[in-house]
Amino acid sequence: MSEKKVDMKNKKSTVKSDTKNKKIDMKKRDRIVFITIIAVIIIAIIACFVVLGSGKENNNTDGNTSNGNVQSENNQNEEEILSSGQIDYNNKKNVVIKGKVKENNSKALAQEKEFNGMKVKNIKLKASGGVTNFVATVENTSSTDFKGQKVVIIFKNEDGSEYDKLDSYLGDIKVGDSLEIDATTTSDLSNAYDCEIKLGQ
């Protein structure tokens, strides 16, 4: 009987020992699982910051605004846009940079132009503070009143190829009157060599 008691005690201590080992193993496993979950969460947070950070640089939201009678809208593909709200100060073609303002100095762009029998003059193109601003005066020198409608401002390279475009709206202009176009976009258009205005669709 005493042998049975000793065996029973040994069995009980073995069972207790196994249970303790299992509890220790479970605690270790729980810690490993917990650490793994925390590591995955940290990696996911870092990945979100990286993706969101690069998304801001390549984001092409409708950042265009309108002023007066002009509404502007950029129709370029995301890959053609430098970055929304950022100006490329390294591209110095056709511009003079004064502080954080890129001012277009192309003589071709500044020349008086014709649009639908009207004069387009006082053309200025500047980029600053994350936006490009196109300003021009349209004088109705034709014999008929101009009814407000959509127009597109086409910016060109030196070889005549299209650099970019900006859809806008030009309001009513009576014969002999003038109206200023003031179109703004978040794309950096300041390096254009020339431009023309056409009726929109």
N, C-alpha and C positions, 0 to 999 in steps of 0.2 A: 503494500500500500504506500509506503513511503517512497518507493521508486516511482509509483504512479503520480504521486504528488510532485515529485521533482520533475518528472517528464511534463506534467501539466504546467508546472511553473515555467519550465524551459519553453514549452509551446507558447504559453502566454507571453513570455518575454520576447520570443521570436516574433509573435504576432504584433506585439507592441512595437518592437524594433522595426518591423516591416511597415507598420502604419506610420511611425515617425519618419522613416525614410521616404515613404510616399508623400507625406505632408511636406517634407523638406523639398522633395522633387517638384511637387506642385507649386510651392512657393517660388522656387527657382524658375519654373516654367511660367508662372504668372508674372514674375518680374521681367523675364525676357519678352513676353508678349506685350507687357505694358511699355517697356522701353522701345520695342519695335513700333508700336502704335504711335508713340510720341515722335519717334524719328520720321515716320511717314508723314505725320501732320506737319512737322517742321519743314520737310522737303516740299510738301505741297504748298505751304505758305511762301517759301522762297520762290518756287516756280511761278506762283501767282504774281509776285512782285516783278519777276523778270518779264513775264508775258505782258503784264499791264504796263510796265516801263517801256518795252519796245513797242507796244500797241499805241502809246501816246505819240511816239515818233512817226509811226506809219499811219496813224488814224486819219481818215478822210471824211470827217463829218461835214455837214452842211454849215460851215462856219462863215458863209457869206452873209453880208448884211446889206441893207439898202439905205439910201439917204436921199431925201427929196423925192423926185419922180423916178428914181432908178432903183431897180432890184437886181442884184447880181447873183449868179449861181455858177459854180465851177463844175464842169462836166468831165474832168480828167479822171483817168483810172488811178487807183491808189498807188500803183507802182510808179507812176509818172510824177507823183507829188513828192517834193522834197520832204516835207513833214508839215503837218497841219500846225499853223500858228508859229512856225519858225522860219526865219529868214536866213538864207545861205550867204553869209558875209564873205565867204571864200571865193565866190563867183563874182569877179569884178568886171566882167564884160559889159560894156555899154552903161556903166554906172560910176558915180562918184560917191564914196562913202564918207559921211560926216557924222562922226560919233556912231550912233546906232541907226542912222537913217541912210538907206540906199536910194539915191536919186538917179533916175535914168537920164543919161546925157547924150543919147543918140540923136543926131541931127535929123535923121530920117523919121524917127518917131515924132519929133517936135514940129515937123513941117505941117503946114495947113493941108487939110485933106478935104475931099468931097464925099458927101453921103446923101444920096437921094435928092440931088439938086441943091443941097445945103452945104455950108462951110463948117468944117470942124477945125477949131483952132484952140490956142492956149492949152495944148495937150501936156499933161504932167503925169508922170508915173513914179511913185515913191513906195518904198517898203520900210516899215518901222513898226516896232511893237507887236510883231507877229502877224501883221496884215500888209497887203499891197493895196494902194489906193490909186485908182485911175480917175483923173479929172480932165474934162475938156468942155469947151463951149461949142454948142451947135447953134449956128445962126441960120435961120430960114431965109435964104436968098432966092428961093424958087418963087414961082408965081401962084402957088397953091398952099393952103394951110396943111400942116403935117398933123395927121391924126395919130395919137399915141399908140404905140405898138411895141412888140418885142423886137430887140435888136441883138446882134452878137458882135462883140469886139474881138477881132482875130489878131493875135499877137504873132509876129513873124521873126524868123532868123534872118541873117544877112543874105542867105541864098534864096529867100522868098518862101521857104518851107514854114509850115505852121509851128509856132512855138507853144502856143496855148490859146484857149478861148475863154471868153467870159460872157455868159448870157445875161442880158439886161432888159430893162424896159425904158423907153424914151417917151416922155409925155407929149401932149399936144403943143405944137409951136405954130403960132400964126405967122403969116408972111411979114417979114421985117423984124420979128422977135427972136430972142435967143433963149436957150435953156442950157443949164450946166449939167453935164453928166458927172456923177460922183459915185463911182462903183468901187466896192471894197470886197476883197476876198482874202482867205487865209493862205492861198497859194502864193509862192514867191514868183511874180511875173516881172519883176523889176529889170531883168536882164534882156528884155525884148529889144530887137533892133528897130522894128517898125510895127505899125498896126493899121487896121482898116475896120470900118464899121459897116455891117450889112444888115438888111432886114432879117429878123428871126423867123422861126417857123411857128 
